[in-house]
């Protein structure tokens, strides 16, 4: 059943809103994902990677079908990611929970909305270290919300790790091309 907010929009499907923000422990009762990929070096790589992440260009480049309320993400933006192929494609609804646009950290997190096959939150963050190294980090917590994701069992966290690695490789290419 899809929960609806008082504004008539689907509600977040989990209570731990913002738990992927810097410094917090991820909530118990979920699968946790932490993945980090080196993207490159310097301001140009950082800016290109940050733009690709916050405009969802990275998700589009990875082969996903993306719909977003806004050009660049902001808190409250609604995002729908089309996953799968052909008749097995499903759209997964999310809401942007937090964003950060800064000189050393740029990124965002979205949380699952009612109707998503998982419950939880995922952040996509580009960092630039003081030495100029640029990193891409994916942090997530999730658990099954539908019969088919429960049935898939440990396959879902495995696929999430694979997708995080794929995004890191794609972002490295996008930043290098800028």
N, C-alpha and C positions, 0 to 999 in steps of 0.2 A: 504494500500500500504506500502511496506517495503522500508524504506530509506536506501541507501547504502553509505558507506563512500568512499573516494577516494581510499582507500586500498582494496575496494571490499567486505568489511564486513558490516553487518547490523550496523546502527548507534543507539546511545542512542535515546530513544523515548520521552525524556523530556529535558528541558533546564537547570534545577537547579542542575547540577552536583556537588556532594559533600555536599549537604545541610544537610546530616545526621551527618557530622563531628561535633565533640565536640564544643559547644558554639554557634552554629548558630540556629536561629529560623527556623522552618520548613516552607516551602513556602505555601502561601494561595492558595486556589482552589483545595486542595487535602484532602483526609481523612488522619488523623494523627493517628499514633499508637505509644504508649510508654508502654513497658511492662518490668518489672523487677522481677527476681526470685533469691532467695538466693540458691546458689549451694552447699556451704560447707564452710570449713575453712582451711586456711594454703596454703603453697606453692605447695604441691602435688596436691591438688584439683584445684588450679589456673592453674598449668601447664597442667594437664590432660584436664581441660575444654578448655583452650586456644588451645591446639592441636586438640581437637575434632571439635572446631569451624573453625579453619583456614585450616584444611585439608578436610573440608566438611563431616567429619565422623559423626557429629551431624545430618546433613541433611540425610545422608544415614541411620543412626540408626532410624530416624523418619519414615522411610518407603518410602522416595522419591527415585526415580531413578536419579542419579547425574552423569553428565559428566562434566569434567573440563580439560582445557588445561594443567594445572600444578598440582603437588602433593599438595603443599600448595599454597593458594591463594596469588596473588600479583596484583598490579594495572595493568589493561589491560587483566587479565585472563578472558577467556570466560567460562561461566558456563551455563549449561542447566539442569533444574530441571524438571523431569517428574512428573506431578501432575495428580491425578485422577486414575481410575481403568479401566482395560479392554479397550473396544473401546472408552471410555470416557477419556482416558489418553491423555494429551497434554504435549508437551515439551515447557517450557517457557525459552527463551534465556535472559541471563543477562551478564553484564560485571562488573568485580570488579573495583570499583572507587577508594577506598583507603584501606590501610591496616595499622595496628599498631601492633607491636610486642615489648612489653616493660615489665618492672618488675611489673607494676601495672595495665596495660591495654593491652589487646590483642584482636584483632578482625578485622573485615572488613565490607565494605558495597558494595553491588552490585546495579547496576542500570538496568532498563529494556531496552531491545533493541527493535527495530522495530520488530513486529511480536509477542511480548508479549501481553497477554490479559489485562494487566494494564500498566500504565505509572507511573514511580516513582522510588524510591530508598528505600533500606532497609539495616540497619546495624545490626550486630550481635557482641556484645562486652562483653568480660569477664573482670571484674574489681576485683582487690584485694584491700580492704580498709587497712589503717594502722593498724587496730586491727586484721587483718587476715581474715575477712569475705570475701567470694568470691561471686560475683553477676554476673548474666547474664542479659544483657539488649538488647532488640530489639526496634529499633526506625525506623519508616517508614513513608513515605508519598506516597500516590498512588491515582489514579483515573482510571475509566474504559477507556480502549482503544479499546474494541471490542463490537459488538452488544450484545453478550451474557453476558458480565460483566456489561454492562449498564442495561440490562434486569434484572439481578440478584439484582440490587439496593443495599440495605443495607445488604444483605446476604454476600457480599464479605468482607466488613470490619469486620463483625462478625466472619467469617471463618478465617480471618487473625489474629484476637485476639486469637481465639481458637488454631491456629497453633503456635503462639508465646508461649502460655501457655504450649502446648505439648512439644515444643522444650526445655523449661525450665525444665520440669519434666524429659525429656530424658537426658539432660545434667547433671542434679543432679545425675542420676543413673550412667552415664558414668564416672563422676568424682569420685563417691564413689567406683566404681569397680577398679579404678587405684591404 
